[in-house]
Amino acid sequence: MALSHNLGFPRVGAKRELKRALEAYWRGEQSKQTLEQTGSQLRQLQWQWQQQAGLDLVPVGDFAWYDHIAQLSQTFGVVPSRHQHHDDQLTQLFAMARGASACCGGNADALEMTKWFDTNYHYLVPELDQQQVFQLAESPLLAQVDEAQSQGVPVKPVLVGPISFLWLSKCANNEFDKLTLLPALLKVYQQLLTQLAQRGCDWIQIDEPVLSLDLPSEWLAALVSSYQALTEHYAGRILLANYFGKVADKLEWLGQTQVAGLHIDAVRGADELRAVAIGWPAERVLSVGIIDGRNVWRADLSRLLAQLKPLHEQRGDNLWLAPSCSLLHVPVDCDVETSLDDELRGWLAFARQKLSEVAALTRALNGCQSFTDRALFTDSDQVQHQRSVSSRVIDLSVRQRTHSVLPEHLQRRSQFSARQAQQADSLGLPTLPTTTIGSFPQTASIRKQRAAFKAGELSQHDYDLFIESEITDVVRRQQALDLDVLVHGEPERNDMVEYFGEQLKGVAVTQFGWVQSYGSRCVKPPLIYGDVSRPDAMTVRWSSYAQSLTDKPVKGMLTGPVTLLNWSFVRSDIARSDVAQQLALAVRDEVSDLEHAGIQIIQIDEPALREGLPLTNADRDAYLQWAVDAFCLSANGVADTTQIHTHMCYCEFDDVIEAIAKLDADVISIEASRSSMTLLDSFTEFKYPNAIGLGLYDIHSPNVPDVETMADHLNTAKQTFPLEQIWVNPDCGLKTRDWPETEAALANMVAAAKAVRQPLATR
């Protein structure tokens, strides 16, 4: 009999219950006990849903208050010295995640945050010292296992493995070989596995997602020795889980690990499923991640069943079925999406629906289909046909326009040096010009008015007047702070991608399609279901209104085509590069309209360009080529005097710096403070030719940075960058902050810029 299981479930709740509880706790409005009750209720409901779907094994340990990697770091005693004084584990965790706050105390910096492989989830990067001491602390995993077992859940504990933990960590001080820490780290893993074995856990899932990368041979050898040690020590059986990529090239290494089972991503690695099935020992379990855990479209169940039948005949009881990866990356339940039309909603499968697909496929293989299963297969067949013939999917005018794109549409009229001189004359900005990334606090009043408007309780006219009043207030505040380049603050926008998804043809947005990005921050990725175009201007009215209120330049604020693509759920029937080109043409139209409206600076944000980078080197050049082309197509139809900005944050730039230079944006703004200015090294070593905006403070922390620290950062930067290349800004948008801390931080930022400018003016 084939067996069904899951790798992980969304933590935040169908309607973001965890987000609301966390933020209430951080504000001091909710007790720790109430927060923990919310977490317990969410876990219990999620376990019930998975059992009701018919899963044979349910993951336990996938729940985390902020981030599963930070929680594992804490479990193993990997806590920076600046956070070790906290006695309470939850307070310490939030201090590591957020820096100072009302609940956490102190003013120590938070852990660095970066992308989880090529997803839009962010993890907190563990900090390792060469003399790192690992010590097993109180484990949330063990507590959750006890909780689940008491409720009769068929438990399969889940945790990230030692090789991935080390690889994803950073050296806190001087660089060293992190593998030297592996023997000590394995001891705490063994202690944890012993306690799981004592609880009767027959199977444990240990995730090693770094296997999807181009790992050096010494790391693969370390993987083998690590799992040989763990399997000898653990009384139960280990399922080694990989996802996000292919593993056939590492099968010989994996076979030496002696683990009882291997999970593979049969969506990202669909073309190697047969090779892995042949190469993986028949006496060991092969878990096939057959349902896409990262996209929201219903599976073609009949096709997948036909694909799986030969495997089942070959492997029998040693075939398991699951989603391709944790369902952390999709929303919880599409049945609550009452705002979508029946046809489109029928094309969707969120976490709960995906588990039903896994269970139905498993029962079909085992020859015990129910009436409900047969109906699910019939519906799946109908959906595949509907999508292939629907008029809402194919737009011939869009296809014709993409075919007419020429190489000259991707290029600016002049080189950067010539543009820079013209823009300096036109804009008249001071040395070290100050600005922000775009958004300002989304206050309770803004959210209330937006909700009233969407509910039909506020007219379009009254809502527009309210947005104008908010923009007027934002411009006034920026002028009082003496910022050099202003923004309109984006009060009309719910999200930097969803806002545009609401206005593009071929794209839909959901009501409850929330996905965790980091901590309590959730996003609702749009659904790109058909060919994309822009029926009407999307931002011109509000940027033009803001510009009418001031003589200072106001930036037009857009989200770039690659980010719109990577932060959406994208159709799977055409190449992603084709979708990116369609999005680029839509953004290009908006850029043109902004320029014609008199907006001299236009920022096209691309924070997701690096995140979409394929995990293996062999696939990267092709992606970077079409991603750069998409940005250039969106941006390069303007005059030399129009200044194009872009923004990227929280990623490593070393392997994409050449591509970033090819974007040829006049100014790129990046995160600098949270990484202690180390991200600048990539731009320095490459000798980045265009202007760069330094993210002088971390907007994700409630810390208000002091003038001296930011001035020091600027003084460091001016040692390696020409002054005319440097801009001054926060590291990201300010929508999640409140006004008092925002104004205090920006006042200090402007003061720091002026302090560094002052000696220059006297020369």
Buried (B, 14 or more C-beta within 10 A) or exposed (E): EBBBBBBBBBBBBBEBBBBBBBBBBBEEEBEEEEBBEBBEBBBBBBBEBBBEBBBBBBBBBBBBBBBBBBBBBBBBBBBBEBBEEBEEBBBBBBBBBBBBBEBBEBBBBBBBBBBBBBBBBBBBBBBBBBEBEBEBBEBBBBEBBEBBBEEEBBBBBBBBBBBBBBBBBBBBEEEBEBBEBBEEBBBBBBBBBEBBBEEEBBBBBBBBBBBBBEBEEEBBBBBBBBBBBBBEBBEBBBBBBBBBBBBBEBBEBBBBBBBBBBBBBBBBBBEBBEBBBEBBEEEBBBBBBBBBBBBBBBBBBBEBBEBBEEBBEEBEEBBBBBBBBBBBBBBBBBEBBEEBEEEBBBBBBBBBBBBBBBBBBBBBBEEEBEEEBEEBBEEBEEBBEBBEEBEBBBBEEBEEBBEEBEEEBBEBEEEBEEBBEBBEEBBEBEEBBBBBBBBBBBBEEBEEBBEBBEEEEBEEEEBBEBBBEBBBBBBEBBBEBBBBBBBBBBBBBBBBBBBBBBBBBBBBBBEBBBBBBBBBEBBBBBBBBBBBBBEEBBBBBBBBBBBEBEEBBBBBBBBBBBBBBBBBBBBEEBEBBBBBBBBBBBBBBBBBBBBEBEBBBBBBBBBBBBBBBBBEEEEBEEBBEBBBBBBBBBBBBBEBEBBBBBBBBBBBBEBBBEBBBBBBBBBBBBBBBBBEBEBBEBBBEBEBEBBBBBBBBBBBBBBBBBBEBBBBBBEBBBEBBEEEBBBBBBBBBBBBBEBEBBBEBBBBBBBBBBBBBEEEEEE
